[in-house]
Amino acid sequence: MQKLIFVVDDNDSNLTVAASALEGDFRVLTMPSAEKLFKLLEKKKPDLILLDIEMPEMDGFEAIAKLSENPDWQSIPVVFLTGRSDEECEIKARETRALGILKKPFSPRELISSVKNYVQ
């Protein structure tokens, strides 16, 4: 059975690119906010979450902290997505439990390769 990947990003075009790149190899569910992520987590548990850092209402850092507080969710692997390239963001991301950071814009091949490495 294919692995389930959640992609959380407030940018529709990033969600579309990610979904179209990953759908051949994985089951993909996209959502535009961390709030939607937590609603869906009550019903389904993914094999990996691709989580945008910069989102309104709840950013990726707040979302990963909330994931870590729940025993049912703290084992779900998370990879950050970000368009930021500043050192402060990189350091803050590495201080979380995230497995890594994917820079946006990403190419479909780069995304597929990275996701395959993270879920193997």
N, C-alpha and C positions, 0 to 999 in steps of 0.2 A: 504494500500500500504506500502511496506517495506521502511524503512528509507534508505537514501543514505549516504554512508560513503566514504570519500576520504582518502586514505592512501598514504602518501608521505614519501618515504625513498629511499636513494641511494643504499641500499643493496637489491639485488634481492631476496635473501632468506627470508629477513624480509617481503618483499611484498608478497611472496608466502605463508608464514605461516599466515600472517594476512588475506589475501584473502580467503584461504581455511577455516580458523576458522570462519570467519564472514559471508560467502556467504549463509549459510543456513537461517540466521535470517535477513540479510540485503542485500541491493544492494551495491556492493563494486566496486570502481574504484581505481586502483593503478597507481601511477606515480613516476618516479625516481628522480624528482627534483622539486624545488619550481617554476622554470620557467614553467614547464608543468602544475603545479597546477594553476598558474594564467591564462594560456591560456584556460584551461578547465573551470575555474570560469566564463569566459565570456559567456559560453554556458549553464552551469549547476550550481545549488546552492545546496551543500550538507547539510545534517542535522548535520554532524560532520566531522571535519578534524583531522586525526591522523597525526601529523607532527614531523618528525625526527628533532632533534636539529642540529646534526653534518652532514652537507652536503656541498659539494663543491659549488662554485659559490655564492649561497645564503643560509645561514644557517637558522635554524628554528626561531631564534630570529629576524632576518631581515624579514623573511616571515610574522611572526605574526604582526610586526610593519606595513608592507605594507598592510596586511589585515585590520588593524585598521584604516588606512587612507582612505579607500574606504567605503562610506556609504552603498553600496550594500553588502559589505562583512563583515562589522564590527560586525554584529550580529551572524555570523556563529561560533558555539562553536568549540574550538580547544583544543586538548589534545596533549601534547608533548610526543614523544617517545625518549628515550635516553639510551645509554649504560654507560653513565657517572654516577658516584656516588659521585662526589665531592660536597662539600658544596656550592662553588661558583656557580656552574651550577644550583643547587637546588634554591638558593636565586634568581638568575637572572630569572629563569623560573617562580617563584612565583610572581615576580614583573611585569610580563606581564599579559595580560587578559586571559591566558590559564586556563582552568578548572582544570587541573591536569597534572601529569606526570606519564607515564607508563615506567617502567624499562625494558630494553632489556637485555637478551633475555626474552620474555614473553611466558607463556604457552597459548595455544589456549583457555583453560577454563578461565584463568585470563583475557585475552583480551575480550572475549565475555561478561563476567560479568561486566567488567568496561565499555565497550561501551553501554551495556544495561542501566546501571545506568546513564550514561551521556546523553543519548537521551530520557529517560523517562520524 
